[in-house]
């Protein structure tokens, strides 16, 4: 990591805090799932925190975020209330979607967080449509569309890239390449090889490959891509190489991965790596970071308490939030 002159110590501590918040929140979710408080599928973002936080640090309030079902990290990095996120995971009425969406469908229009989507690649046409609306209304918004490597083989990816390029839409396609689509390595599923970002070439979409374990690298690359997009130069594709430290979901025992590979990636854990950078290069004290750790732990415990004490949706909720034509 290189020292960023445009970042104050306060800014850098905030980046650390946000990554640590995502990590502790996700660990609490895993605990709650094992206790039966969170049901259904639960896809954790542990290991990928540098991406969500780095991208969020480069966005403006009016920008849209659209993502996939591993969406907790993006939601927290975007500034959604951890209490309401946890309540949604618990299926409580105080949740972001009143307990009706659960883990894969977080949504907050006040933060322009336009949803997590459970269908692989299904969020990409929605992101492209939002970008078209932004362009048509001259709103100066950029749409960031997160997706995983598993979506590369879906038709929606190619349709979205094609239209976004043809119409020069203000959308940043952000590929979180964690090397595994469920339990299958990308080498077995994607014929294009390891230079995945070159998928943009066919659609004349400029692209870059970046280190998804380095929050400063993610922030800088996102800022540069967004600056280009805001000058009406059309879409951009960023591929961030990363690694999920847990299985595809809580139901996944992760028996398909080589332990040597896992150890190699754990050594690059974005949170302790950034913490070391802060103390050794940015001259931020361990005491200050320890205080951040304490505050984050308290915030997550409060989120869990809030979810525990929140009511479940009543029978009348069946007839609410329904659109009829």
C-alpha positions as CSV (number, residue, x, y, z in Angstrom):
1,X,0.0,0.0,0.0
2,X,1.1,3.5,-0.7
3,X,0.3,6.5,1.4
4,X,-2.6,8.5,0.0
5,X,-2.0,12.2,0.4
6,X,-5.7,13.0,-0.2
7,X,-6.7,10.9,2.8
8,X,-6.6,12.3,6.3
9,X,-5.9,10.1,9.3
10,X,-9.6,10.4,10.2
11,X,-10.5,9.2,6.7
12,X,-8.2,6.2,7.0
13,X,-9.4,5.2,10.4
14,X,-13.0,5.4,9.0
15,X,-12.0,2.9,6.3
16,X,-10.6,0.6,8.9
17,X,-13.7,1.0,11.1
18,X,-16.0,0.2,8.2
19,X,-14.1,-3.0,7.2
20,X,-14.0,-4.1,10.9
21,X,-17.8,-3.4,11.2
22,X,-18.5,-5.6,8.2
23,X,-16.3,-8.4,9.6
24,X,-17.8,-8.3,13.1
25,X,-21.3,-8.0,11.8
26,X,-20.9,-11.0,9.6
27,X,-19.3,-13.1,12.4
28,X,-22.4,-12.2,14.6
29,X,-24.7,-13.3,11.7
30,X,-22.9,-16.6,11.6
31,X,-23.5,-17.0,15.4
32,X,-27.1,-16.0,15.1
33,X,-27.6,-18.5,12.2
34,X,-26.2,-21.4,14.3
35,X,-28.7,-20.4,17.1
36,X,-31.6,-20.5,14.6
37,X,-32.3,-16.7,14.8
38,X,-31.5,-16.3,11.1
39,X,-33.0,-18.8,8.8
40,X,-32.9,-19.7,5.1
41,X,-29.7,-19.1,3.2
42,X,-26.9,-16.9,4.6
43,X,-24.0,-15.8,2.4
44,X,-21.2,-14.0,4.3
45,X,-18.9,-11.4,3.0
46,X,-15.9,-12.3,5.3
47,X,-12.7,-11.7,3.4
48,X,-14.1,-9.3,0.8
49,X,-14.5,-6.2,3.0
50,X,-11.9,-4.1,1.2
51,X,-14.1,-4.0,-1.9
52,X,-17.4,-2.8,-0.4
53,X,-15.6,-0.2,1.8
54,X,-13.2,1.0,-0.9
55,X,-16.0,1.5,-3.4
56,X,-18.3,3.2,-0.9
57,X,-15.6,5.7,-0.1
58,X,-15.5,6.8,-3.7
59,X,-19.2,7.2,-4.2
60,X,-21.3,10.3,-4.0
61,X,-24.7,10.3,-2.1
62,X,-26.8,10.5,-5.3
63,X,-25.1,7.4,-6.8
64,X,-27.0,4.1,-7.0
65,X,-25.7,0.7,-5.7
66,X,-27.2,-2.5,-7.0
67,X,-25.8,-5.8,-5.8
68,X,-26.1,-9.6,-5.5
69,X,-27.2,-11.9,-2.6
70,X,-23.9,-11.5,-0.7
71,X,-25.0,-8.0,0.1
72,X,-24.5,-7.3,3.8
73,X,-21.1,-5.8,3.3
74,X,-22.2,-3.4,0.6
75,X,-25.2,-2.3,2.7
76,X,-23.1,-1.5,5.8
77,X,-20.4,0.2,3.8
78,X,-23.0,2.3,2.1
79,X,-24.2,3.5,5.5
80,X,-27.4,1.5,6.1
81,X,-28.3,1.2,9.7
82,X,-26.8,-2.0,11.2
83,X,-29.8,-2.4,13.5
84,X,-32.3,-2.5,10.7
85,X,-30.0,-4.7,8.6
86,X,-29.8,-7.3,11.4
87,X,-33.5,-7.0,12.0
88,X,-34.1,-7.8,8.4
89,X,-31.9,-10.9,8.7
90,X,-34.0,-12.0,11.7
91,X,-37.2,-11.5,9.7
92,X,-38.5,-8.8,12.0
93,X,-40.9,-6.0,11.2
94,X,-38.3,-3.3,12.0
95,X,-36.1,-4.6,9.2
96,X,-35.2,-2.7,6.0
97,X,-37.9,-4.6,4.1
98,X,-40.1,-5.2,7.1
99,X,-38.8,-8.7,7.5
100,X,-40.0,-9.8,4.1
101,X,-36.7,-9.8,2.2
102,X,-34.2,-11.4,4.5
103,X,-30.5,-11.8,3.9
104,X,-30.5,-11.6,0.1
105,X,-32.9,-8.6,-0.3
106,X,-31.6,-5.6,1.6
107,X,-32.9,-2.3,0.3
108,X,-32.9,1.3,1.3
109,X,-34.0,4.0,-1.1
110,X,-32.9,6.8,1.2
111,X,-29.3,5.6,0.7
112,X,-29.9,4.8,-3.0
113,X,-29.2,1.2,-2.2
114,X,-31.4,-0.4,-4.7
115,X,-31.3,-4.0,-3.5
116,X,-29.6,-7.2,-3.2
117,X,-30.9,-9.8,-5.7
118,X,-31.0,-13.6,-5.3
119,X,-30.9,-14.4,-9.1
120,X,-27.4,-14.7,-10.3
121,X,-26.8,-11.8,-12.8
122,X,-30.4,-10.6,-12.3
123,X,-29.3,-7.3,-10.9
124,X,-27.3,-6.3,-14.0
125,X,-30.3,-5.4,-16.3
126,X,-31.8,-3.5,-13.3
127,X,-28.6,-1.5,-12.9
128,X,-28.5,-0.8,-16.6
129,X,-32.1,0.5,-16.5
130,X,-31.2,2.8,-13.6
131,X,-28.3,4.1,-15.5
132,X,-30.5,4.7,-18.5
133,X,-33.0,6.6,-16.3
134,X,-30.2,8.7,-14.8
135,X,-28.9,9.6,-18.3
136,X,-32.4,10.4,-19.6
137,X,-33.2,12.6,-16.7
138,X,-29.7,14.2,-16.6
139,X,-29.4,13.3,-12.9
140,X,-25.6,13.0,-12.8
141,X,-25.9,9.7,-11.0
142,X,-23.6,6.7,-11.5
143,X,-24.8,3.2,-10.9
144,X,-22.4,0.7,-9.3
145,X,-23.4,-2.9,-10.1
146,X,-21.7,-5.5,-8.0
147,X,-21.6,-9.1,-9.3
148,X,-19.6,-12.3,-8.8
149,X,-17.6,-14.4,-11.2
150,X,-20.5,-16.8,-11.4
151,X,-22.5,-14.2,-13.3
152,X,-20.1,-14.0,-16.2
153,X,-21.8,-17.0,-17.8
154,X,-25.3,-15.5,-17.5
155,X,-26.9,-13.9,-20.5
156,X,-27.8,-10.8,-18.4
157,X,-24.2,-9.9,-18.1
158,X,-23.7,-9.8,-21.8
159,X,-27.0,-8.0,-22.5
160,X,-26.2,-5.4,-19.9
161,X,-22.7,-4.8,-21.1
162,X,-23.9,-4.5,-24.7
163,X,-26.6,-2.0,-24.1
164,X,-24.6,0.1,-21.6
165,X,-21.8,0.4,-24.2
166,X,-24.1,1.2,-27.1
167,X,-25.9,3.9,-25.1
168,X,-22.9,5.1,-23.2
169,X,-24.7,4.6,-19.9
170,X,-23.2,5.8,-16.5
171,X,-22.7,2.4,-14.9
172,X,-19.7,0.8,-13.3
173,X,-19.8,-2.9,-13.6
174,X,-17.8,-4.2,-10.5
175,X,-16.8,-7.8,-10.7
176,X,-15.9,-9.4,-7.3
177,X,-13.9,-12.3,-8.5
178,X,-13.5,-14.6,-5.5
179,X,-12.5,-17.5,-7.8
180,X,-15.5,-19.7,-6.8
181,X,-19.0,-19.9,-8.1
182,X,-20.6,-21.8,-5.3
183,X,-18.2,-24.8,-5.0
184,X,-16.6,-24.7,-8.5
185,X,-13.4,-22.9,-9.3
186,X,-13.6,-20.3,-12.2
187,X,-11.1,-22.3,-14.2
188,X,-13.7,-25.0,-14.6
189,X,-16.6,-22.6,-15.5
190,X,-15.2,-19.7,-17.5
191,X,-13.5,-20.4,-20.9
192,X,-12.0,-16.9,-21.1
193,X,-9.0,-17.6,-18.8
194,X,-7.8,-15.6,-15.8
195,X,-7.8,-12.2,-17.5
196,X,-11.5,-11.9,-16.8
197,X,-11.6,-8.1,-17.1
198,X,-10.9,-8.5,-20.8
199,X,-14.5,-9.7,-21.2
200,X,-15.2,-6.0,-21.7
201,X,-13.2,-5.9,-24.9
202,X,-15.9,-7.4,-27.0
203,X,-18.3,-4.7,-26.0
204,X,-15.7,-1.9,-26.2
205,X,-16.1,-1.3,-22.4
206,X,-12.8,-0.2,-20.9
207,X,-11.7,-2.4,-18.0
208,X,-9.1,-2.9,-15.3
209,X,-7.9,-5.6,-13.0
210,X,-7.2,-4.6,-9.4
211,X,-6.3,-6.1,-6.0
212,X,-9.5,-6.6,-4.1
213,X,-7.7,-7.2,-0.8
214,X,-6.3,-3.6,-0.7
215,X,-8.9,-1.1,0.3
216,X,-6.8,1.9,-0.9
217,X,-6.3,0.3,-4.3
218,X,-10.0,-0.3,-4.6
219,X,-10.9,3.2,-3.6
220,X,-8.4,4.8,-6.0
221,X,-9.4,2.6,-9.0
222,X,-13.1,3.3,-8.3
223,X,-12.6,7.0,-8.1
224,X,-10.8,7.0,-11.4
225,X,-13.4,4.9,-13.1
226,X,-16.3,7.0,-11.7
227,X,-14.5,10.2,-12.9
228,X,-14.4,8.9,-16.4
229,X,-18.0,7.7,-16.3
230,X,-19.2,11.1,-14.9
231,X,-17.7,12.8,-18.0
232,X,-20.2,10.8,-20.1
233,X,-17.6,8.4,-21.4
234,X,-19.8,5.4,-20.9
235,X,-19.5,2.3,-18.7
236,X,-16.5,0.8,-17.1
237,X,-15.6,-2.7,-15.9
238,X,-13.5,-3.2,-12.8
239,X,-12.4,-6.7,-11.8
240,X,-11.2,-7.1,-8.2
241,X,-9.5,-10.3,-7.3
242,X,-10.6,-11.4,-3.8
243,X,-11.4,-14.4,-1.7
244,X,-14.2,-15.4,0.6
245,X,-12.9,-16.9,3.8
246,X,-16.2,-18.8,4.5
247,X,-18.1,-21.2,2.3
248,X,-20.6,-20.1,-0.4
249,X,-23.2,-20.1,2.3
250,X,-23.5,-21.3,5.9
251,X,-24.6,-24.6,4.5
252,X,-21.3,-25.1,2.6
253,X,-18.6,-27.1,4.5
254,X,-16.0,-25.9,1.9
255,X,-14.4,-29.3,1.3
256,X,-13.5,-28.5,-2.3
257,X,-10.7,-25.9,-1.6
258,X,-7.1,-26.6,-1.1
259,X,-5.9,-25.7,2.4
260,X,-2.7,-24.3,1.1
261,X,-4.6,-21.9,-1.1
262,X,-6.8,-20.9,1.8
263,X,-3.7,-20.2,4.0
264,X,-2.2,-18.1,1.2
265,X,-5.2,-15.9,1.0
266,X,-5.7,-15.6,4.8
267,X,-2.2,-14.2,4.9
268,X,-3.6,-11.3,2.8
269,X,-6.6,-10.6,5.0
270,X,-7.5,-7.0,4.2
271,X,-8.2,-5.9,7.8
272,X,-5.0,-6.9,9.6
273,X,-3.1,-5.9,6.5
274,X,-4.6,-2.4,6.6
275,X,-4.2,-2.2,10.4
276,X,-0.5,-2.8,10.0
277,X,-0.3,-0.1,7.3
278,X,-2.1,2.4,9.6
279,X,0.3,1.8,12.5
280,X,3.5,1.5,10.6
281,X,3.0,4.0,7.7
282,X,0.2,6.3,8.7
283,X,1.4,6.6,12.3
284,X,-2.0,5.8,13.9
285,X,-1.7,4.4,17.3
286,X,-2.8,0.9,18.3
287,X,-4.7,2.4,21.2
288,X,-6.9,4.4,18.7
289,X,-7.6,1.3,16.7
290,X,-8.4,-0.7,19.7
291,X,-10.9,1.9,20.7
292,X,-12.5,1.6,17.2
293,X,-12.6,-2.2,17.8
294,X,-14.5,-1.7,21.0
295,X,-17.0,0.7,19.5
296,X,-17.7,-1.6,16.6
297,X,-18.2,-4.6,18.9
298,X,-20.7,-2.5,20.9
299,X,-22.5,-1.3,17.7
300,X,-22.9,-4.9,16.5
301,X,-24.1,-6.1,19.9
302,X,-26.7,-3.3,19.9
303,X,-27.8,-4.4,16.4
304,X,-28.3,-7.9,17.6
305,X,-30.2,-6.7,20.7
306,X,-32.4,-4.5,18.6
307,X,-33.2,-7.5,16.3
308,X,-33.9,-9.8,19.2
309,X,-36.3,-7.4,20.8
310,X,-38.1,-6.4,17.6
311,X,-41.5,-7.8,16.8
312,X,-42.2,-10.2,14.0
313,X,-44.6,-9.0,11.2
314,X,-48.2,-9.4,12.1
315,X,-50.8,-11.2,9.9
316,X,-51.9,-7.9,8.4
317,X,-48.4,-7.5,6.9
318,X,-49.5,-10.1,4.3
319,X,-51.5,-7.4,2.6
320,X,-48.9,-4.6,2.8
321,X,-46.2,-3.7,0.3
322,X,-48.1,-5.3,-2.6
323,X,-48.4,-3.8,-6.0
324,X,-51.5,-4.6,-8.0
325,X,-52.4,-3.6,-11.6
